[in-house]
Amino acid sequence: MSQCPVCKKPANPEFKPFCSQRCADVDLGRWLTESYSLPAKPAIEEEEEAE
């Protein structure tokens, strides 16, 4: 059985991959407040390289 990525409890099939609605909401909140991010170059640097 997989673990909840937020609290590490066993995942509940109803809320998979989370264990509860609460952990799903915590994860959504992290995405919406940009707590999660992917590394990327600033757009200005990408435009300069294209020229």
N, C-alpha and C positions, 0 to 999 in steps of 0.2 A: 504494500500500500504506500502511496506517495505521501509526502509531508506538505503541510501548508507552508507556502513561502514566507508568510508573515510571522507566524508563531511557532512553527515546526510541529504542531500537533498533526495526527493523522488526517488526511483530506477526507471530506465528506462528499460522496458522489453527487449529492444535490448541489453542492457549491464548488465542485472541483475546478481548479486545483486547490481551493481554499477549504478550511474546516467549517466555516460559518459565514453568514452574511456580513457579520462585523469585519472579519478579516478581508473579505472581498471589498467592502467599503473603504477600509484603511488603504488597501492597495490602489483603488481608484483615486482616492484623495491624494496619494503620493504622485500619481501621474498628473492629476489636474494642477497641483501646485509645483510641478516640475522638479520634484525631489529626485525623480529618476531622470537620467539624461544619457545620451549616447555621445561618445567623443566625436567631434567633427571640427573641421577647419572653419573659421569664420568665413562668411560669404564673400567678403572683400578679398581675402587671399585667393579664393577659388576663381574669382573673376580676373585677378591679375595673372594667375597661371594660365588662363585660357587665352589671354592676349598674346 
